[in-house]
Amino acid sequence: MNFNLRFFTSWISCALVMFSLFYAWHGIFLNDFKRIQFPVGLFISFAAITYLILSFGIYLIFESSLMKRFRNIFLKGLLVGILSGFTIFIIATIIHISLAKNLNSQHLLMNCSWQIAEQTIGAFVIVLFKVLIRDNKFQDA
């Protein structure tokens, strides 16, 4: 993996897009931030760091040798998004990270769907920048 413009642009853009989706969903649409038991600024800071880590992980999965088997970059982005979204959902559910008090099967299905959608959109941001930013090592001299 090369730490070049393509990497940094994809990584940071993915984190920004996923964080924006998170903020719009939980902060505006669901208005979940009212239930947080500690300062909202601290929560937002932790969330920003979390999304930087998540987007780095998505990029690593996207560049993994397992994913190199798929030639179609859009299929690869979809698979990475679904895999990472479902994994985040499972981890959050097991350690009971939720802003809702009473989780039922409808909440779980909605959380799973949202995580998969959010991470898939993030993976497609990586796909977008992989397509738009050329890698110099593959260009002719």
JOHU-V45677 format. One line per field, one symbol per residue. ss: DSSP state (~ for helix, > for strand, _ for the rest). burial: 1 if it has 16 or more other ideal C-beta (glycine too) atoms within 10 Angstrom, else 0. A space follows every 50 residues. Layout:
# JOHU-V45677
ss: ???
burial: ???
This chain:
# JOHU-V45677
ss: ____~~~~~~~~~~~~~~~~~~~~~~~~~__~~~~____~~~~~~~~~~~ ~~~~~~~~~~~~____~~~___~~~~~~~~~~~~~~~~~~~~~~______ ____~~~~~~~~~~~~~~~~~~~~~~~~~~~~___~~~___
burial: 00000110111011111110111001100000000000000011001000 11011001101110001000001001111111111001100000000000 00000000001101110111111111111100000000000
